[in-house]
Amino acid sequence: MDNKDYMTIEDIYEYLNHTTPIDSIRQWIRDKRLRATKPGRHYLVLRSDLEKFLEEHSNILDDTQQ
């Protein structure tokens, strides 16, 4: 697994275009809603775990849900 596959909380904040507060992202991790690892002082989230989390928590309906 490549380091590019991991994102810090700040990376996630940038990825979400600053639309979600950093404290909310931290809370998702603390509540174990968003899977993360903490090898040192900072949390790391796999990009695939973030994408899965966002897909599961999306409020946009796809064609099958309309």
MODELLER restraints for C-alpha pairs under 7 A, 6 or more apart:
rsr = mdl.restraints
at = mdl.atoms
rsr.add(forms.Gaussian(group=physical.xy_distance, feature=features.Distance(at['CA:5:A'], at['CA:46:A']), mean=5.61, stdev=0.5))
rsr.add(forms.Gaussian(group=physical.xy_distance, feature=features.Distance(at['CA:5:A'], at['CA:47:A']), mean=5.47, stdev=0.5))
rsr.add(forms.Gaussian(group=physical.xy_distance, feature=features.Distance(at['CA:6:A'], at['CA:44:A']), mean=5.85, stdev=0.5))
rsr.add(forms.Gaussian(group=physical.xy_distance, feature=features.Distance(at['CA:6:A'], at['CA:45:A']), mean=5.32, stdev=0.5))
rsr.add(forms.Gaussian(group=physical.xy_distance, feature=features.Distance(at['CA:6:A'], at['CA:46:A']), mean=4.46, stdev=0.5))
rsr.add(forms.Gaussian(group=physical.xy_distance, feature=features.Distance(at['CA:6:A'], at['CA:47:A']), mean=5.74, stdev=0.5))
rsr.add(forms.Gaussian(group=physical.xy_distance, feature=features.Distance(at['CA:7:A'], at['CA:44:A']), mean=5.47, stdev=0.5))
rsr.add(forms.Gaussian(group=physical.xy_distance, feature=features.Distance(at['CA:7:A'], at['CA:45:A']), mean=5.09, stdev=0.5))
rsr.add(forms.Gaussian(group=physical.xy_distance, feature=features.Distance(at['CA:7:A'], at['CA:46:A']), mean=6.16, stdev=0.5))
rsr.add(forms.Gaussian(group=physical.xy_distance, feature=features.Distance(at['CA:7:A'], at['CA:47:A']), mean=6.28, stdev=0.5))
rsr.add(forms.Gaussian(group=physical.xy_distance, feature=features.Distance(at['CA:8:A'], at['CA:43:A']), mean=6.07, stdev=0.5))
rsr.add(forms.Gaussian(group=physical.xy_distance, feature=features.Distance(at['CA:8:A'], at['CA:44:A']), mean=4.95, stdev=0.5))
rsr.add(forms.Gaussian(group=physical.xy_distance, feature=features.Distance(at['CA:8:A'], at['CA:45:A']), mean=6.37, stdev=0.5))
rsr.add(forms.Gaussian(group=physical.xy_distance, feature=features.Distance(at['CA:9:A'], at['CA:22:A']), mean=6.89, stdev=0.5))
rsr.add(forms.Gaussian(group=physical.xy_distance, feature=features.Distance(at['CA:9:A'], at['CA:25:A']), mean=6.79, stdev=0.5))
rsr.add(forms.Gaussian(group=physical.xy_distance, feature=features.Distance(at['CA:9:A'], at['CA:43:A']), mean=6.76, stdev=0.5))
rsr.add(forms.Gaussian(group=physical.xy_distance, feature=features.Distance(at['CA:13:A'], at['CA:20:A']), mean=6.61, stdev=0.5))
rsr.add(forms.Gaussian(group=physical.xy_distance, feature=features.Distance(at['CA:13:A'], at['CA:22:A']), mean=6.27, stdev=0.5))
rsr.add(forms.Gaussian(group=physical.xy_distance, feature=features.Distance(at['CA:28:A'], at['CA:34:A']), mean=5.33, stdev=0.5))
rsr.add(forms.Gaussian(group=physical.xy_distance, feature=features.Distance(at['CA:29:A'], at['CA:35:A']), mean=6.25, stdev=0.5))
rsr.add(forms.Gaussian(group=physical.xy_distance, feature=features.Distance(at['CA:29:A'], at['CA:36:A']), mean=6.41, stdev=0.5))
rsr.add(forms.Gaussian(group=physical.xy_distance, feature=features.Distance(at['CA:34:A'], at['CA:50:A']), mean=6.96, stdev=0.5))
rsr.add(forms.Gaussian(group=physical.xy_distance, feature=features.Distance(at['CA:34:A'], at['CA:53:A']), mean=6.36, stdev=0.5))
rsr.add(forms.Gaussian(group=physical.xy_distance, feature=features.Distance(at['CA:35:A'], at['CA:45:A']), mean=6.54, stdev=0.5))
rsr.add(forms.Gaussian(group=physical.xy_distance, feature=features.Distance(at['CA:35:A'], at['CA:49:A']), mean=6.46, stdev=0.5))
rsr.add(forms.Gaussian(group=physical.xy_distance, feature=features.Distance(at['CA:36:A'], at['CA:43:A']), mean=6.19, stdev=0.5))
rsr.add(forms.Gaussian(group=physical.xy_distance, feature=features.Distance(at['CA:36:A'], at['CA:44:A']), mean=5.49, stdev=0.5))
rsr.add(forms.Gaussian(group=physical.xy_distance, feature=features.Distance(at['CA:36:A'], at['CA:45:A']), mean=4.59, stdev=0.5))
rsr.add(forms.Gaussian(group=physical.xy_distance, feature=features.Distance(at['CA:37:A'], at['CA:43:A']), mean=5.59, stdev=0.5))
rsr.add(forms.Gaussian(group=physical.xy_distance, feature=features.Distance(at['CA:37:A'], at['CA:44:A']), mean=5.26, stdev=0.5))
rsr.add(forms.Gaussian(group=physical.xy_distance, feature=features.Distance(at['CA:37:A'], at['CA:45:A']), mean=6.52, stdev=0.5))
rsr.add(forms.Gaussian(group=physical.xy_distance, feature=features.Distance(at['CA:38:A'], at['CA:44:A']), mean=6.09, stdev=0.5))
